């Protein structure tokens, strides 16, 4: 008997779930209905900046012809879900349609956080999340003019590079003492900062956006920082983090985490055995994860559950990631936070070109994790050593 899986959200993680299910459902027991809020099918949001470098929307799509032609899969775009009735096992869309399900996966993602500073809603203020955001930003950009990006994390640096690609002179404002504070320590951030400066990005750390000022035309003219600095700006891009899209929780009677997100267990299940949540909207052990890799692991786990296979629980402890940002290779693996009295910290290289730091368990000497920046060793090889005593030639692995 065919059952219906309803996936609410067609971002990268929601699409990964459907693709994994299609691959694993060899008995063809599931019909899949995907409902997306955006008018575009799933696309590579991680590579969104390349859209401003000349790639088209179709270049970035994750959806192949086999997906669109699969008779077992229905995709509805521009169709937000407004309520969930768990008793009737159905959802209602903004268009008044009711869709019934046997299993429901919430993959609603997140929304950009816009600090409630004065002037945040002026013409010339943008977020950096979707194709539509970049289209609006492209239309407003004036080559040679200054722009300000609020947020010095991964998304903020992508946004600043986008302004640079549009010919503008970007400033980056970050409240933490250094760039990418969620992933990097100060040493690794210095390697990144050097590259950022070479590209002409101006960085203002350890300060915040106090207000956004309007010009005579009512649009953005300048940004005032909390340290008193005033930055001239034609555009302001907010990239100061995200918040989980969990608006459906109340009507559905589902628990929210303290900081938002649908509360789920290590198998991404809510308190309702027919409802899962994956990706940025899922709160696992009190935390939501804003990177795509954890979301993919959640999606893979749920796909295995739905097809009767043994899943791998997601406990959120492995936050390993590897990426190339503004030409700089950055990676973290295992634990990256120093625990006084239980860990030892060793820095093998600390300069403006490359940086490698590892954490060791104090009692056993086992490798707990580390941070890499610049021209360092293989992230995959180093990650495989976590939980074991490192080899004698570890330094050569870190700095080949």
C-alpha positions as CSV (number, residue, x, y, z in Angstrom):
1,X,0.0,0.0,0.0
2,X,1.4,3.4,-1.0
3,X,1.8,5.9,1.8
4,X,2.2,9.7,1.5
5,X,5.3,11.6,2.8
6,X,4.8,15.3,3.0
7,X,7.9,17.5,3.1
8,X,7.3,21.1,4.1
9,X,10.2,23.1,2.7
10,X,12.2,22.6,-0.5
11,X,15.7,23.9,0.5
12,X,18.9,22.0,0.3
13,X,18.1,19.7,3.3
14,X,14.5,19.0,2.3
15,X,15.7,18.1,-1.2
16,X,18.4,15.9,0.2
17,X,15.8,14.0,2.2
18,X,13.6,13.4,-0.8
19,X,16.5,12.3,-3.0
20,X,17.7,9.8,-0.3
21,X,14.2,8.4,0.1
22,X,13.8,8.0,-3.6
23,X,17.1,6.1,-3.7
24,X,16.3,3.9,-0.7
25,X,12.6,3.2,-1.4
26,X,13.2,0.3,-3.7
27,X,9.8,-1.2,-2.9
28,X,8.2,2.1,-4.1
29,X,6.1,2.3,-0.9
30,X,6.1,6.1,-0.7
31,X,4.5,8.9,-2.7
32,X,6.3,12.2,-1.9
33,X,4.7,15.6,-1.8
34,X,7.0,18.6,-1.4
35,X,5.6,22.0,-0.6
36,X,8.0,25.0,-0.9
37,X,7.5,28.6,0.0
38,X,9.9,30.0,-2.6
39,X,9.1,30.1,-6.3
40,X,12.3,28.3,-7.2
41,X,13.0,24.6,-6.7
42,X,15.9,23.7,-4.3
43,X,19.2,25.3,-5.2
44,X,22.7,25.5,-3.9
45,X,22.3,28.2,-1.3
46,X,25.9,27.7,-0.1
47,X,27.0,28.8,-3.6
48,X,24.6,31.6,-3.8
49,X,27.3,34.3,-4.3
50,X,28.3,32.7,-7.6
51,X,24.9,33.9,-8.9
52,X,26.5,37.4,-8.9
53,X,29.6,36.0,-10.7
54,X,27.6,35.0,-13.8
55,X,26.0,31.7,-12.9
56,X,22.3,31.4,-13.7
57,X,19.6,30.1,-11.4
58,X,19.5,26.9,-13.5
59,X,23.2,26.4,-12.9
60,X,22.6,26.4,-9.2
61,X,19.5,24.2,-9.1
62,X,19.7,20.8,-7.3
63,X,16.7,19.4,-9.1
64,X,17.2,17.2,-12.1
65,X,14.8,16.2,-14.8
66,X,14.3,12.7,-13.2
67,X,13.0,14.4,-10.1
68,X,10.5,16.6,-11.9
69,X,9.3,13.7,-14.1
70,X,9.0,11.1,-11.3
71,X,5.3,10.1,-11.0
72,X,5.8,9.4,-7.3
73,X,6.8,12.9,-6.6
74,X,4.7,16.1,-6.6
75,X,6.3,19.5,-6.1
76,X,4.3,22.6,-5.3
77,X,6.3,25.9,-5.3
78,X,5.2,29.4,-4.0
79,X,2.9,27.5,-1.7
80,X,3.6,28.2,2.0
81,X,2.0,26.0,4.6
82,X,0.1,27.9,7.2
83,X,-1.2,25.3,9.6
84,X,-0.8,21.6,10.7
85,X,-3.6,19.4,12.0
86,X,-1.9,16.4,13.6
87,X,-5.2,14.8,14.5
88,X,-6.4,14.8,10.9
89,X,-2.8,14.3,9.6
90,X,-3.1,17.2,7.2
91,X,-1.7,20.6,6.5
92,X,-3.3,23.7,5.0
93,X,-1.5,26.0,2.5
94,X,-1.9,29.7,2.1
95,X,-4.0,29.0,-1.0
96,X,-6.5,27.1,1.1
97,X,-5.5,23.6,-0.1
98,X,-5.5,20.7,2.3
99,X,-2.8,18.0,1.9
100,X,-3.0,14.8,3.9
101,X,0.0,12.8,5.0
102,X,1.1,9.5,6.6
103,X,4.4,11.0,7.6
104,X,5.4,14.7,7.8
105,X,8.9,16.2,7.7
106,X,9.3,19.8,8.6
107,X,12.3,21.3,6.6
108,X,11.3,24.9,6.9
109,X,14.8,26.2,7.3
110,X,15.5,29.6,8.8
111,X,15.0,33.3,8.2
112,X,17.7,36.1,8.4
113,X,18.0,37.9,11.7
114,X,17.7,41.6,11.3
115,X,18.8,43.5,14.4
116,X,16.1,45.9,15.6
117,X,18.3,49.0,15.2
118,X,16.9,52.3,14.2
119,X,16.7,52.5,10.4
120,X,16.8,48.8,9.8
121,X,13.8,49.0,7.5
122,X,15.0,52.0,5.3
123,X,15.1,51.7,1.5
124,X,18.6,50.3,0.8
125,X,18.5,47.7,3.5
126,X,18.7,44.0,2.4
127,X,19.0,40.5,3.7
128,X,21.2,37.9,2.0
129,X,19.3,34.6,1.7
130,X,17.5,34.0,-1.6
131,X,17.7,34.6,-5.4
132,X,15.2,37.4,-4.9
133,X,17.5,39.0,-2.3
134,X,20.4,39.0,-4.7
135,X,18.3,40.3,-7.5
136,X,17.2,43.3,-5.3
137,X,20.8,43.9,-4.2
138,X,22.1,43.8,-7.7
139,X,19.5,46.4,-8.8
140,X,20.5,48.7,-5.9
141,X,24.3,48.4,-6.1
142,X,26.3,51.4,-7.4
143,X,29.9,50.6,-8.5
144,X,32.5,52.6,-6.6
145,X,30.1,53.4,-3.7
146,X,30.4,52.1,-0.1
147,X,28.2,49.4,1.4
148,X,28.0,47.9,4.9
149,X,27.5,44.3,5.8
150,X,26.2,43.6,9.3
151,X,27.8,40.3,10.4
152,X,31.3,38.9,10.1
153,X,30.3,35.2,10.0
154,X,30.3,32.9,7.0
155,X,27.2,34.5,5.4
156,X,28.4,38.0,6.2
157,X,31.7,37.5,4.4
158,X,29.8,35.9,1.4
159,X,27.6,39.1,1.3
160,X,30.6,41.4,1.5
161,X,32.3,39.5,-1.4
162,X,29.0,39.9,-3.3
163,X,29.2,43.7,-2.8
164,X,32.8,43.6,-4.0
165,X,31.7,41.6,-7.1
166,X,29.1,44.3,-7.8
167,X,31.9,46.9,-7.8
168,X,31.1,48.4,-4.4
169,X,33.5,49.1,-1.5
170,X,32.3,46.9,1.4
171,X,32.7,47.3,5.1
172,X,32.1,44.3,7.5
173,X,30.8,45.0,11.0
174,X,31.2,42.2,13.6
175,X,30.4,42.4,17.3
176,X,32.9,39.6,18.2
177,X,36.7,40.3,18.5
178,X,37.4,38.5,15.2
179,X,35.7,37.2,12.0
180,X,33.7,33.9,12.0
181,X,33.6,33.6,15.8
182,X,31.3,30.6,15.7
183,X,33.8,28.5,13.8
184,X,37.3,30.0,14.2
185,X,39.6,31.1,17.0
186,X,41.6,34.3,16.8
187,X,44.6,32.6,15.2
188,X,42.7,31.1,12.3
189,X,40.7,34.3,11.9
190,X,44.0,36.3,11.4
191,X,44.7,34.2,8.3
192,X,41.2,34.9,7.0
193,X,41.5,38.6,7.9
194,X,44.7,39.0,5.8
195,X,42.9,37.6,2.7
196,X,39.9,39.8,3.4
197,X,42.1,42.9,3.6
198,X,43.9,41.9,0.3
199,X,40.5,41.9,-1.4
200,X,39.7,45.4,-0.2
201,X,37.1,44.6,2.4
202,X,37.3,46.8,5.5
203,X,36.6,45.0,8.7
204,X,35.3,46.5,12.0
205,X,35.4,44.0,14.8
206,X,34.4,44.3,18.5
207,X,31.7,46.9,17.6
208,X,28.1,46.8,16.7
209,X,25.6,48.6,14.5
210,X,24.0,51.4,16.6
211,X,21.8,53.0,13.9
212,X,21.2,53.4,10.2
213,X,20.8,57.0,9.0
214,X,18.7,58.2,6.1
215,X,19.7,60.8,3.5
216,X,17.5,63.5,2.0
217,X,15.8,61.0,-0.2
218,X,14.8,58.8,2.7
219,X,17.1,56.0,1.8
220,X,20.2,54.7,3.5
221,X,23.0,57.2,3.8
222,X,25.3,56.0,6.6
223,X,25.7,53.5,9.4
224,X,26.7,54.6,12.9
225,X,28.6,52.0,15.0
226,X,28.5,51.6,18.7
227,X,32.1,52.9,19.0
228,X,31.0,56.2,17.4
229,X,32.4,55.4,13.9
230,X,30.2,56.6,11.1
231,X,30.4,54.7,7.8
232,X,29.0,56.1,4.6
233,X,26.8,53.6,2.9
234,X,24.5,53.3,-0.1
235,X,23.3,49.8,0.9
236,X,23.2,47.8,4.1
237,X,23.1,44.0,4.0
238,X,22.0,42.2,7.2
239,X,23.9,38.9,7.5
240,X,24.0,38.7,11.3
241,X,22.8,35.1,11.7
242,X,19.5,33.3,11.2
243,X,16.5,32.2,13.3
244,X,14.7,28.9,12.8
245,X,11.4,29.0,10.9
246,X,9.2,27.3,13.5
247,X,6.0,29.3,13.1
248,X,4.0,26.1,12.6
249,X,4.9,24.9,16.1
250,X,2.1,26.6,18.1
251,X,-0.8,25.6,15.8
252,X,0.5,22.1,15.5
253,X,1.0,21.8,19.3
254,X,4.7,21.0,18.9
255,X,7.4,22.0,21.4
256,X,9.8,24.7,20.6
257,X,13.4,24.9,21.9
258,X,14.5,27.7,24.3
259,X,16.0,29.5,21.4
260,X,13.5,28.4,18.8
261,X,13.2,25.4,16.5
262,X,11.1,22.3,16.6
263,X,12.3,20.1,19.5
264,X,13.3,16.7,18.2
265,X,15.3,13.7,19.6
266,X,18.5,12.2,18.2
267,X,16.5,10.6,15.4
268,X,14.9,14.0,14.5
269,X,11.5,12.9,15.7
270,X,9.1,15.3,17.4
271,X,6.8,14.1,20.2
272,X,4.4,13.0,17.4
273,X,5.7,9.7,16.0
274,X,4.6,10.7,12.5
275,X,6.3,14.1,12.5
276,X,10.1,14.8,12.0
277,X,12.1,18.0,11.6
278,X,15.4,18.4,9.9
279,X,17.9,21.1,9.1
280,X,18.0,24.6,10.5
281,X,14.5,24.4,12.0
282,X,15.3,21.3,14.1
283,X,16.4,21.7,17.7
284,X,18.5,18.8,18.8
285,X,19.6,18.7,22.4
286,X,18.8,22.3,22.8
287,X,20.6,23.5,19.7
288,X,19.8,24.4,16.1
289,X,22.5,23.9,13.5
290,X,23.0,26.5,10.8
291,X,25.3,24.6,8.4
292,X,24.2,22.3,5.7
293,X,26.3,19.3,6.6
294,X,24.5,18.6,9.9
295,X,21.2,19.0,8.0
296,X,22.2,16.4,5.4
297,X,23.0,14.0,8.2
298,X,19.6,14.6,9.7
299,X,17.9,14.1,6.3
300,X,19.9,10.8,5.7
301,X,18.8,9.5,9.1
302,X,15.1,10.2,8.5
303,X,15.2,8.7,5.0
304,X,16.6,5.5,6.5
305,X,13.9,5.4,9.2
306,X,11.1,5.9,6.6
307,X,12.4,3.0,4.5
308,X,12.9,0.6,7.4
309,X,16.7,0.8,7.6
310,X,18.8,1.3,10.7
311,X,19.4,5.1,11.1
312,X,22.5,6.8,12.5
313,X,21.4,9.0,15.4
314,X,22.3,12.7,15.2
315,X,23.5,14.0,18.5
316,X,24.9,17.3,17.2
317,X,28.4,16.8,18.7
318,X,30.2,16.5,15.4
319,X,30.3,20.0,14.0
320,X,33.1,19.3,11.5
321,X,33.1,21.4,8.4
322,X,35.4,22.3,5.5
323,X,35.0,25.1,3.1
324,X,36.9,27.6,0.9
325,X,36.0,31.2,1.7
326,X,37.4,34.1,-0.3
327,X,40.2,31.8,-1.5
328,X,41.1,30.6,2.0
329,X,40.7,27.0,3.0
330,X,39.1,26.7,6.4
331,X,38.2,23.5,8.3
332,X,37.2,22.3,11.8
333,X,37.0,18.7,13.0
334,X,35.9,17.2,16.2
335,X,36.0,19.4,19.3
336,X,37.2,23.0,18.8
337,X,36.6,24.5,22.3
338,X,39.2,24.3,25.0
339,X,38.0,22.6,28.2
340,X,40.2,23.8,31.1
341,X,41.7,20.9,33.0
342,X,40.7,18.2,30.5
343,X,42.3,19.2,27.3
344,X,45.7,20.3,26.0
345,X,46.0,22.8,23.2
346,X,48.8,22.8,20.7
347,X,49.4,25.3,17.9
348,X,51.7,24.0,15.1
349,X,51.7,27.1,13.0
350,X,50.6,30.6,13.7
351,X,51.3,33.3,11.1
352,X,49.3,35.2,8.6
353,X,49.5,32.5,5.9
354,X,48.4,29.3,7.6
355,X,47.3,28.1,11.0
356,X,46.8,24.7,12.6
357,X,45.6,24.0,16.1
358,X,44.7,20.7,17.7
359,X,43.1,19.7,21.0
360,X,44.3,16.6,22.9
361,X,42.7,14.8,25.8
362,X,44.9,15.5,28.8
363,X,44.8,12.1,30.4
364,X,45.2,9.9,27.3
365,X,46.7,12.1,24.6
366,X,43.9,11.2,22.2
367,X,43.1,13.7,19.5
368,X,39.9,15.6,20.2
369,X,39.7,17.9,17.2
370,X,41.2,21.1,15.7
371,X,41.0,24.1,13.5
372,X,42.8,24.6,10.2
373,X,43.2,27.8,8.1
374,X,45.2,28.4,4.9
375,X,47.4,25.9,3.2
376,X,47.2,23.0,5.7
377,X,46.8,19.3,5.5
378,X,44.0,17.0,4.6
379,X,40.8,17.7,6.6
380,X,39.5,14.2,5.8
381,X,42.7,12.4,7.0
382,X,42.8,14.5,10.2
383,X,39.2,14.0,11.0
384,X,39.6,10.3,10.8
385,X,42.2,10.5,13.6
386,X,39.7,11.9,16.2
387,X,39.4,9.7,19.2
388,X,42.9,8.1,18.7
389,X,46.4,9.0,19.7
390,X,47.9,11.0,16.9
391,X,50.8,9.6,14.9
392,X,54.3,10.8,15.5
393,X,54.3,12.7,12.2
394,X,51.2,14.7,13.0
395,X,52.9,18.0,12.3
396,X,53.7,16.8,8.8
397,X,50.0,15.9,8.3
398,X,49.0,19.4,9.6
399,X,51.5,21.3,7.5
400,X,52.6,19.2,4.5
